[in-house]
Amino acid sequence: MSMYSFTSREKAAIANVADGMAKVDGKVLKEEFAVIMATFLKLGFSDDDLELAKGMNPTEALSIIRCMTASEKRLVSAILTSIAIVDNNLSDNEAKLLTFLNLQTGIPVISGNEAISILTSL
């Protein structure tokens, strides 16, 4: 069982920004999808959480993430960083989105190795 206990709205916010990260370079790779689904499964995301994410305004998602604890923000950063680097190539758009999300929500900038370590410890 995960040490993280997110509300349904928090899960939807994470799913919303994860979807944006996967799509930012114009294509969603199967490896990106696999990282997302494996992580969401470990964290207990439901179909209802994912449906809520689809209808969520990105501004609302950022606001919800901004209010998370430091450890929750570190996990969000790990999810997004892992999506961005799964193809062994951090595109300019992915880097810009990570920087934007850091500035807007306070998620930390972490290394790819740290991101992978965090997700494998779930």
C-alpha positions in Angstrom: 0.0 0.0 0.0 1.3 3.4 -0.9 2.3 5.9 1.8 0.5 8.6 -0.2 -3.2 9.2 0.4 -4.5 11.5 -2.3 -8.1 12.7 -2.5 -10.0 12.1 -5.7 -9.6 15.7 -6.8 -5.8 15.5 -6.1 -5.6 12.3 -8.2 -7.6 14.0 -11.0 -5.2 17.0 -10.8 -2.1 14.7 -11.1 -3.8 12.8 -14.0 -4.5 16.1 -15.7 -0.9 17.4 -15.6 0.5 13.9 -16.4 -1.7 13.8 -19.5 -0.4 17.3 -20.5 3.2 16.1 -20.1 2.6 13.0 -22.2 1.0 15.1 -25.0 3.4 18.2 -24.9 5.7 16.9 -27.6 2.8 16.1 -29.9 2.6 12.3 -29.4 2.0 9.9 -26.6 4.4 7.1 -26.7 3.4 3.6 -25.4 6.2 3.9 -22.8 4.8 7.1 -21.5 1.4 5.5 -21.3 2.9 2.5 -19.4 4.6 4.8 -16.9 1.3 6.6 -16.3 -0.8 3.5 -15.9 1.7 1.7 -13.7 2.0 4.7 -11.4 -1.7 5.3 -11.2 -2.4 1.7 -10.4 0.2 1.7 -7.6 -1.5 4.9 -6.2 -5.0 3.5 -6.4 -6.4 5.8 -9.1 -9.9 4.8 -10.1 -11.7 5.2 -13.4 -13.8 8.0 -11.7 -10.5 9.9 -10.8 -9.5 9.7 -14.5 -12.9 10.9 -15.7 -12.7 13.8 -13.2 -9.3 14.7 -14.7 -10.8 14.9 -18.2 -13.2 17.6 -17.2 -10.8 19.5 -15.0 -9.5 22.9 -16.0 -5.7 22.9 -16.1 -5.8 26.1 -13.9 -7.7 24.1 -11.2 -5.3 21.2 -11.5 -2.4 23.6 -10.9 -4.2 25.2 -7.9 -4.8 21.8 -6.3 -1.1 20.7 -6.8 0.1 24.0 -5.4 -1.7 23.1 -2.1 0.0 19.7 -1.8 2.6 18.8 0.8 6.3 18.9 -0.1 6.5 15.1 -0.3 3.4 14.9 -2.5 4.8 17.6 -4.8 8.1 15.5 -5.0 6.0 12.5 -6.1 4.2 14.6 -8.7 7.5 15.8 -10.0 8.8 12.2 -10.2 5.7 11.2 -12.2 6.1 14.0 -14.6 9.9 13.7 -14.9 9.6 9.9 -15.5 7.0 10.6 -18.3 9.3 13.1 -19.9 12.5 11.0 -19.9 11.0 7.5 -20.6 12.2 7.8 -24.2 15.7 8.8 -23.1 15.1 12.3 -24.6 14.0 15.3 -22.7 12.5 17.5 -25.4 12.5 21.3 -25.2 8.7 21.3 -24.7 9.0 18.8 -21.9 11.7 20.8 -20.2 9.7 24.0 -20.6 6.6 22.4 -19.1 8.5 21.0 -16.1 9.9 24.5 -15.5 6.5 26.1 -15.9 4.9 23.6 -13.4 7.8 24.2 -11.0 7.1 27.9 -11.1 3.3 27.6 -10.9 3.0 24.9 -8.3 6.3 24.6 -6.4 7.0 21.0 -7.5 10.7 20.5 -7.2 13.0 20.0 -10.2 14.5 16.5 -9.8 16.9 14.3 -11.8 15.7 11.5 -13.9 17.5 9.0 -11.5 15.7 10.5 -8.5 12.4 10.3 -10.3 12.9 6.7 -11.1 14.0 5.9 -7.6 10.8 7.6 -6.1 8.5 5.7 -8.4 10.2 2.3 -7.9 9.8 2.8 -4.1 6.0 3.0 -4.4 
